[in-house]
Amino acid sequence: MMTNYGNRVTQGQFSFLPDLTDEEITAQIKYALDNKWAVNVEYSDDPHPRNTYWEMYGMPMFDMEDPAGILMEINECRKTFPNCYIRVMASDATRGTESVKMSYIVNRPSVEPGFNLVREERNSRSQGYTILPYACNKPEGERS
Amino acid sequence: MADNEVKGKERYKSGVISYKSMGYWQPDYEPINTDVIAMFRLVPAKGVDPEEVAAGVAGESSTATWTVVWTDRLTACELYRAKCYKCDLVPNTGPGTETEAQYFIYIAYDMDLFEPGSIANVTASIIGNVFGMKALKSLRLEDMHFPVAYLKTFDGPATGIIVERERMDKFGRPLLGATTKPKLGLSGRNYGRVVYEALKGGLDFVKDDENINSQPFMHWRDRFLYCMEAVNKASAATGEIKGHYLNVTAATMDQMIERAEFAKELGSVIIMIDLVIGYTAIQSMAKWCRANDMILHLHRAGNSTYSRQKNHGMNFRVICQWMRMAGVDHIHAGTVVGKLEGDPAMIHGFYDVLRETKNEVNLENGIFLEQDWASMNKVMPVASGGIHAGQMHQLIHHLGEDVVLQFGGGTIGHPQGIQAGATANRVALEVMIQARNEGRDYLAEGPEILQKAAKTCAPLKAALDTWKDITFNYESTDTADFVPSATTSN
């Protein structure tokens, strides 16, 4: 078990709050749509902080204007991958940004075992650090 | 051409003639798109014609000396001569008011007067000699405009807001930081303890203070080693990317590079420098950071010496401009509600210069000259000094989401410890961003939103109880000239 506040991975915008309800998720989706950002859903069983490319649950929903439709996609993803981390992201295509504007976790595995910090002794007391998620101890196909 | 300008043979007769008649006062001149423009606030010495002093400032910041020289005629002198084209009385100064007359003067410089890509060269002209001229009582550089062609000779921020967020994997909310306290005296081991606790509790960054370099109580290598232990341990405890601004400020460039290289070897995502190292050193470090994928944090140590008083020196907004060009990724730019100088409108102006793609004229925020930033990266402003979780709604309202909010005392001074202090700040931040996105009137409902979140978060409750309504309401010294502005944070 993780020993930080909430005993959980704290990536994303709202990990320090109680899990968002569907109604709260819908409000956040609406904010993204009001800003003309494209929303997409991603899932992963590897919460390493530098694991950038989670699996995409479909393409970004560029033309979906109804928050309820997006929530439906999120719930489909939750049903398919109940024991994965799932995050909702929003992308802004405006010049000067052209990047991610929102990212928040909406589903977690029932157990979050955390990370092993592996130290490598180097010269002059310096150390090399490697962070290994316990969740990835097994091969990819045998994890959940 | 001005009425009293002298031309031809008469102009170059040996001797002394006025700056105006030498051609530095051109009231009909219309700036062209290859001109750099500087705008100053001028108080002439007693009894001196303001236009003549204004022409003097143009002259001495470009080609002139005190007497006529024939060697001008070997050059394209009319091009190289800076031209003062406007000299306006500042509102609410001069006869009939309590303040002596001040003038806003506008000067155009051909961009070839400046070496491409050199802030040091720009400053040597613009704030070089002219501030000491006897003919003026005081002078303040208020604003500058750079043509895109000249701007493009600078690399700009090594990383920029967008890439910093991608590298840190943090989107849609301000970043959270804290400065290790006490700023001086901790051993390396104890110092790293503060870093670990604050990062594990929920902050994204911890920061060295401006004057922590390599003192007898803590050698820089010790600090770097212990801080990186703290950063990596906190990262493993939370699954988030974390950082500590390792201050590489040192006596010489060689030492700074040595320290930066060590930070890189240890895997730090960010290093830090102080404004006092000087423009050349700042640009050198920005180039190093760009070449080494490092975020560059700049602490504005020293700026208030010359930017705070309204009558003499330079506006901090121009320092923001220069630092964006010089290539820093972070700069301290005020909090509005905290303990350090900062009129809200002026601070909005600083933030606009750092973060916008284009600045339109906005007199209310002190922006006199438009600036197209082309595609130059944006600088992340840092709000630090006397802020706490109870002000979260005000901070987000004034400063937006592309900002690092640094709660030093507001983290480390928490009654339940540093981790709890960090958690209180993070919970306050997330709940306020959630409310903002939901379209609530979070500024008005802020205290209520925080109290509600505190019901399920003991650390936030303790923070709110401890600091309640602490705020720092003093008159600002640097205020806008065109609107009556509230200088308190209410």
Interface residues (C-beta under 8 A of the other chain):
Chain A: M2 T3 N4 Y5 V9 T10 Q11 Q13 F14 S15 F16 L17 P18 E24 A27 Q28 K30 Y31 P47 H48 P49 R50 T52 M89 A90 R95 G96 T97 E98 S99 V100 K101 M102 S103 Y104 G114 F115 N116 L117 S124 R125 S126 Q127 G128 Y129 I131 P133
Chain B: I162 R165 E166 D169 F171 G172 R173 K200 G201 G202 R221 L225 M228 E229 N232 K233 S235 A236 A237 T238 G239 E240 I241 E265 L266 G267 T357 S375 K378 Q419 T423 R426 V427 E430 V431 I433 Q434 N437 E438 G439 A453 T456 P459
